[in-house]
Amino acid sequence: MGGKKRCRMHGGAAGSGAPSGERNGAYRHGLKTQEAMAFEREARAFLRRCCEVMRAELQG
């Protein structure tokens, strides 16, 4: 498409696509919500820090 930033058929403009969360028909249990995934990231980071501290204590 001359002079356009996006293809009119395959462009993926802002706001296109399926809605998120319960409004999307694929919502089942909430295990993969943004909040749940953020919690998992924080928990993994916390455990990683705990392991680093324990290793440092055992070595020192």
C-alpha positions as CSV (number, residue, x, y, z in Angstrom):
1,M,0.0,0.0,0.0
2,G,1.7,3.1,-1.2
3,G,2.3,5.7,1.5
4,K,0.6,3.7,4.3
5,K,2.2,2.4,7.4
6,R,0.0,-0.7,7.5
7,C,-1.5,-3.1,5.0
8,R,-5.3,-2.6,4.9
9,M,-5.9,-6.4,5.2
10,H,-3.0,-7.6,7.4
11,G,-2.0,-4.5,9.3
12,G,-3.0,-5.3,12.9
13,A,-4.1,-1.8,13.7
14,A,-4.4,-0.8,17.4
15,G,-7.5,-2.2,18.9
16,S,-7.8,-5.1,16.5
17,G,-8.0,-8.6,17.7
18,A,-9.9,-10.5,20.3
19,P,-10.7,-9.0,23.7
20,S,-8.8,-10.1,26.7
21,G,-10.0,-11.9,29.8
22,E,-13.5,-13.2,30.3
23,R,-14.8,-11.4,27.2
24,N,-12.7,-13.7,25.1
25,G,-14.4,-17.1,24.7
26,A,-11.2,-18.9,25.6
27,Y,-11.2,-17.8,29.2
28,R,-11.4,-20.8,31.5
29,H,-9.8,-20.6,34.9
30,G,-7.8,-17.5,35.5
31,L,-4.4,-19.3,35.8
32,K,-2.9,-17.2,33.0
33,T,-4.4,-13.8,33.8
34,Q,-2.0,-10.8,33.8
35,E,-2.3,-10.7,37.6
36,A,-1.5,-14.4,38.0
37,M,1.5,-14.2,35.7
38,A,2.8,-11.1,37.5
39,F,2.5,-12.9,40.8
40,E,4.4,-15.9,39.4
41,R,7.2,-13.6,38.2
42,E,7.5,-11.9,41.6
43,A,7.5,-15.3,43.4
44,R,10.3,-16.7,41.1
45,A,12.4,-13.5,41.6
46,F,11.9,-13.9,45.4
47,L,13.0,-17.5,45.3
48,R,16.0,-16.7,43.2
49,R,17.1,-14.0,45.7
50,C,16.6,-16.5,48.5
51,C,18.8,-19.0,46.8
52,E,21.5,-16.4,46.2
53,V,21.5,-15.5,49.8
54,M,21.7,-19.1,50.9
55,R,24.6,-19.8,48.5
56,A,26.5,-16.7,49.8
57,E,25.9,-17.9,53.4
58,L,27.2,-21.4,52.7
59,Q,30.3,-20.1,50.9
60,G,31.2,-17.4,53.4
